[in-house]
Amino acid sequence: MITVHHLEHSRSHRVLWLLEELGLAYELRRYARDPDTLLAPADLKAVHPLGKSPVVTDGDLTVAESAAILEYLLDAHDEGRLRPLPGTPAYLRYRYWLHYAEGSAMPPLLLRLVFDRVAQAPMPFFVRPIAKAIATKANKAFIGPQLDLHLDYMEAELAKTRWFAGDEFSAADIQMSYPIGAAAARAGLNESRPRLMDYLARIQTRPAYQRATERGGPPIPGQ
């Protein structure tokens, strides 16, 4: 039996979504974030040394990292669904977006989250202006331009094809759902980029996405 070690409001929603798309049975083990730090609980380290989610166990096998988990599940169970044929241009595009999501799209989003928390964190009154100034400068000089660069790039790519790997929905779209959702939640993604907003609306209407959300909660608070 596949077991998903699922942290609330996290990337592991993508694993649940893929399993629902494939119609596979799985066990869900839920973990709550620390209310103060918002980090994963320490007991996840009993599953994987890094103590992070998503993690999937399947018999004696433990698989971590979102893209690795999706590829493992597709290799074992997809039966030709949810990814293009190997050796085709669409397959290369699919592999690119599968890894772009975490390798390129998420770093500036994570930086935005970190620096926003620095600016809002409790601290002595005489330090607060300095912390806010550093966070503001980092956002303005580097993080904001990087976010605009990537959002504009993704918007332009969706002008070429309906989905990220082509005209058919694939697991690359499942992987890309988290950075785009995070951008809408905390990085200013709005109707000024209509293709990305349309993409976000379309994935959220898929029955498998909705079932994953019913079982595990939304990937990002408020969605």
C-alpha positions in Angstrom: 0.0 0.0 0.0 1.2 3.5 -0.9 1.4 5.8 2.1 1.6 9.5 1.7 3.1 11.4 4.7 1.2 14.6 4.1 2.0 17.9 5.7 -0.9 20.4 5.8 -0.6 23.3 3.3 2.3 21.9 1.4 3.7 20.5 -1.8 2.5 17.0 -0.8 -1.0 18.1 -2.2 0.5 17.4 -5.6 1.2 13.8 -4.7 -2.4 13.3 -3.5 -3.6 14.9 -6.7 -1.5 12.6 -8.9 -2.8 9.5 -7.0 -6.3 10.7 -7.5 -5.8 11.3 -11.2 -4.4 7.7 -11.5 -7.2 6.3 -9.4 -4.8 4.6 -7.0 -5.6 3.5 -3.4 -3.4 5.1 -0.8 -3.1 5.7 2.9 -2.9 9.2 4.2 -0.9 10.1 7.3 -1.4 13.7 8.2 1.1 16.0 10.0 0.3 19.4 11.4 2.7 22.4 11.2 4.1 23.9 14.3 1.8 26.8 15.0 4.6 29.2 15.9 7.3 28.3 13.3 5.0 26.8 10.7 7.7 24.1 10.2 7.0 20.4 9.9 6.8 18.4 13.1 9.9 16.5 14.3 8.2 13.1 13.9 8.5 13.3 10.1 12.2 12.6 10.7 11.2 9.1 11.6 10.1 8.7 8.0 13.0 10.6 6.3 16.1 12.1 7.8 15.3 15.6 6.5 11.9 15.6 8.2 10.2 17.3 5.3 7.1 16.5 3.2 6.2 15.1 0.7 7.5 11.6 1.5 5.9 8.4 0.2 6.5 4.9 1.5 5.6 1.9 -0.6 6.4 -1.3 1.1 10.1 -1.0 2.1 10.7 1.9 -0.3 10.8 5.5 0.8 10.7 8.2 -1.8 11.2 12.0 -1.1 11.1 15.1 -3.3 8.0 16.0 -5.3 9.3 15.4 -8.8 11.0 12.1 -7.8 7.8 10.9 -6.2 5.7 11.8 -9.3 8.1 10.1 -11.6 8.2 7.0 -9.4 4.4 6.8 -9.3 4.2 7.3 -13.0 6.8 4.7 -13.8 5.0 2.2 -11.6 1.4 3.0 -12.4 0.6 5.5 -15.2 0.0 3.0 -18.1 0.8 5.7 -20.6 -1.3 8.4 -19.0 -0.3 11.9 -17.8 3.0 12.2 -19.7 3.9 12.4 -23.4 5.7 9.6 -25.2 9.4 9.5 -24.5 11.6 10.8 -27.3 9.1 13.4 -28.5 9.4 17.2 -28.2 6.4 17.2 -25.9 8.3 14.8 -23.6 11.3 17.1 -23.4 9.0 20.0 -22.6 7.3 17.8 -19.9 10.6 16.9 -18.2 11.6 20.6 -18.3 8.5 21.9 -16.5 8.6 18.9 -14.1 11.9 20.2 -12.8 11.6 23.9 -13.5 8.8 24.1 -10.8 11.2 23.5 -7.9 14.6 24.3 -9.5 13.7 27.8 -10.9 10.2 28.9 -10.0 10.2 28.2 -6.2 13.5 29.9 -5.1 12.3 33.5 -5.6 8.9 32.6 -4.0 10.7 31.2 -1.0 12.9 34.3 -0.7 9.8 36.5 -0.8 8.2 34.4 2.0 11.4 34.6 4.1 12.0 38.3 3.7 8.3 39.1 4.3 8.5 37.2 7.6 11.7 39.0 8.5 10.0 42.3 8.1 7.0 41.2 10.2 8.8 39.2 12.9 8.7 40.3 16.6 12.0 42.1 17.5 13.2 45.0 19.6 11.8 48.4 18.4 15.3 49.7 17.6 16.1 46.8 15.3 12.7 46.8 13.4 13.4 49.7 11.0 16.7 48.1 10.0 15.1 44.7 9.4 12.3 46.2 7.4 14.7 48.3 5.3 16.8 45.2 4.5 13.7 43.2 3.5 12.3 46.1 1.4 15.6 46.5 -0.4 16.0 42.7 -1.1 12.4 42.6 -2.5 12.8 45.7 -4.6 16.3 45.0 -6.0 16.3 41.3 -6.5 13.3 39.2 -5.5 10.6 41.3 -7.2 12.4 41.5 -10.5 13.1 37.7 -10.4 9.4 37.0 -9.7 8.3 39.3 -12.6 10.8 37.6 -14.9 9.5 34.1 -14.1 5.8 35.0 -14.1 6.2 36.8 -17.5 8.0 33.7 -18.8 5.3 31.3 -17.7 2.6 33.5 -19.0 4.3 33.6 -22.4 4.8 29.9 -22.5 1.1 29.3 -21.9 0.4 31.4 -25.0 2.0 28.6 -27.0 0.1 25.6 -25.6 -3.0 25.0 -23.4 -1.0 23.1 -20.8 2.7 23.3 -19.9 3.9 20.3 -21.8 1.5 20.7 -24.7 -2.2 20.6 -25.5 -2.8 17.7 -23.1 -2.8 17.8 -19.3 0.2 16.1 -17.8 1.9 15.5 -14.5 4.0 18.6 -15.3 0.9 20.6 -14.7 0.5 19.0 -11.3 4.0 19.9 -10.4 3.6 23.5 -11.7 0.5 24.0 -9.7 2.3 24.8 -6.4 4.5 27.7 -7.5 1.7 29.3 -9.5 -0.7 28.9 -6.5 2.0 30.4 -4.3 2.6 33.3 -6.6 -1.1 34.1 -6.5 -1.1 33.9 -2.7 1.9 35.9 -1.9 3.8 37.3 -5.0 1.2 39.4 -6.8 0.0 37.1 -9.5 -3.3 38.5 -10.6 -5.5 39.1 -13.7 -2.7 41.1 -15.3 -1.4 37.7 -16.3 -4.7 36.1 -17.6 -3.2 32.9 -18.9 -1.7 31.9 -15.5 -4.9 32.9 -13.7 -6.9 30.8 -16.2 -4.6 27.9 -15.7 -5.0 28.1 -11.9 -8.8 28.2 -12.3 -8.8 25.2 -14.7 -6.7 22.9 -12.5 -8.9 23.7 -9.5 -12.0 22.4 -11.4 -10.5 19.0 -12.1 -12.3 16.3 -10.0 -9.0 14.7 -8.9 -7.7 18.0 -7.7 -10.9 18.5 -5.7 -10.7 15.0 -4.2 -7.1 15.6 -3.2 -8.2 18.9 -1.5 -11.1 17.2 0.3 -8.7 14.5 1.7 -5.7 16.6 2.5 -6.8 20.2 2.6 -5.7 23.0 0.2 -2.1 23.3 -0.8 -1.9 26.9 0.3 -4.0 28.5 3.0 -7.0 30.3 1.6 -7.2 28.4 -1.7 
